[in-house]
Structure formats: C-alpha cells, structure tokens
Amino acid sequence: MIKNILIISSNYTGHGHKSITESLSEKFDIVPDVKIHVVDGFSLGGNTLLKVGKMYGPITRNSEHLWKIIWDITSVKVPFVNHLIEAKIRTRFLALLDKVKPDLILTVHPNFNGSILNILEKNNIDIPFVTLIADLISITPLWADSRADYIISPTQEAKEKCIEFGVPANKIKVLGFPVRSRFYTQTHKDIEHYSPNKPLNCLIMSGGEGVGNMGKMAKTLIETFGFNITIVAGRNEKLQAHLKKSLVKKYGDKVKIYGFTKNIQDLIASSDIAFIRSSPNVMMEAVSCNTPIVITGALPGQEAGNPKFAEKYHLAITCDSMSDLVPTINELLENNVAMLKEIKKSQQQFMDPQTSENIVNFILNIPDEGALQPAGIAHDVSFNNINYES
C-alpha cells in the first residue's frame, strides 16, 4: 500500500486548493503508517513564481477581463506553460523528491501536472502520479495530461472534457468533489414557511477574495424583504471596512460583516439562503451544509459552466444581475417557499459525505489496480509549507 505521499497544492490562488487538500488530509490522518507532505507548488519556483501565485487574488478581484485573457492564453499554450513552470521548479522539486522520497505524487493545481510529469520523464523517475481536478466542469487542458497514472474527476462532465483533451477514459475516475468534514456535521434547518414577521437569514459571500455587489445586494434584500443579512468579505479588507461603514450604520443589527472567517461552515449552515459566486469549493460547501444557493456570478474560465451545472442538478438558482434580484427572490418565496424546499431536497440527494474517504482509499490502493478498499484508522501525518485556514 502507498505509505508516503507528496501533495502539490497552492496557498494563494483562491482558497479551494487548500480546502480540498485539507479535506483529504483529514482522511489520510486516520490511516495507519501513512505520511503526507503538502507543498505549495508555487514556492518550488522561488520568489518569482510565488509572486505569480499571489497575483491571482488582485487580478480576479479587480480585472476579470484580464483573468479571462490569461485563461484563454494558457489554455492554448499548454506545452509552453508546462515548459516554463518546469524550468522554474526543476531544481527545488528534484531536491524535494530526494528529501521526501514519496511513493506517490498527488497534484491539486493544474499548473503542476505537465510540468512535474516533464521533470519525472526527463530524469527517468518512476513514481505513480495522480491529478485531482479542483474544478467542476469548465476545466483547463492543464488538468488533462494523459501521462498521469490517474486523473480523479469530481464530475462526469469534467471527465468528458478530459477525454476531449485526449486522456484515455480508463485513466479517469469520477469520485466526486471533496469537502471538509465540518461542513457535513451541521444541523440543517427546515424552511416551513416565510413571512415578513419571521425574516429569513441570508448569507452573502464571494469566495476568499471577496468581490461582487455585496452592498447593493444587502440593501435590496433588507429593504424589499426584511431579510437578516450576514456578509463575508473574505480577504478583501477594504471591502469589509466599506461595508461596515455603509451598511451597519444604516441597518444596525440587520447586518453582520465578517472578513476571512474560520467558522464559515456555521455561517452557511445557519443561513436560509446563501448568495455566492460559483466558486466550486464554496458551492459544494453550501450544498454539504444543505443551504439553498443563489449564484450571483462566475469568474471567467474555470467557473463559467458552474451556474448551469448547479441548475442542472437543482442545487441552486442563478441571478444574473441586480435587476433580476427581486424577481429571483420572489420565485424562491412563492407557493410557501416551494423552490427553496426543492433545492434543499436536491442537495440532500447530491451530497456524499464519503467522497473524501473514497478518494483517499482509491489513492492508497492504486498498486492494487485502484480497488476501493476500506482504509484503517491511526495517524502519522506531516505538513510542509502550507498553513491551513478554516
């Protein structure tokens, strides 16, 4: 069985890669004699590549158009991107291999698939290599390198894209999207009915980077429906300060403002509706908390297909603009909140608390042809170069 695993993750390109890594680490942590070593892939390229990773937040907050250009260019220049990253990380990566001596390499960021496979191939290093796709449907070709031993896909739709990109179907395993266990342990509230005398509790958030029309949305929801509003502004401290100044002063206890918070699962689970952008990680965490979702936007590129995906499985409803907000809420509330109840029911059918465990079991049994056998219980886990935030 696999005993020593090197995980290539990312600290600064949103929070999803870290959350996925943590969800798997929880399960690796209870397997006897298994050690995992988690590394920020961008740190392997020194300060230059680390600065590139840290640019993700500012770019996605301030210029979605620029992000779309970057996405489009990297999607058609895959060999160039792989070669560039390979050149930056080669020395540190080979030193890391010599230090860790992993039985298996797992990547959860697309930039470190082809680049690391290039290094392994050129140095005649034979280590099982597995990719775990961190997007739901609109995936970059950087995820789909056919040289990987296996690619773990969260959805059938992502698997089909991998096949389009040339990956053999037998190398792709659809095992779901891993979510940290604390999002499954919340007490789910049933919505029996809605009345202005018993206002709904609504959460507005926009991923770890904090973007979007949060202030305007909160104002409309309070003044039109009387909702109680909680806003999570993420790492965007400037936005957090602005919202406190503009909303709390006017609406008092009707509004609560948070920055990047460690108890996000409690805020999601205690809400009747979550207004979020279509970050796959945040979407799946809300589904795991069984909180109906209103999708308020999508980052170009990797999130583009997520709203339609969520609606296809009745996990959410989409609100494309501020002008659609009131009609969208009216649709959710009509017929004694029938649509909210239907979304909650669909989420309950979609969620799978065993996803992370199934992924870990698959990885640990890859030498046995990937047979999904139960893992044991114990712990011996070490972490390098990554600080988890809840």
Summary of the structure (lengths in Angstrom):
residues: 390
radius of gyration: 21.3
end to end distance: 30.3
largest distance: 69.1
contacts: 1299
relative contact order: 0.15
helix: 50%
strand: 14%
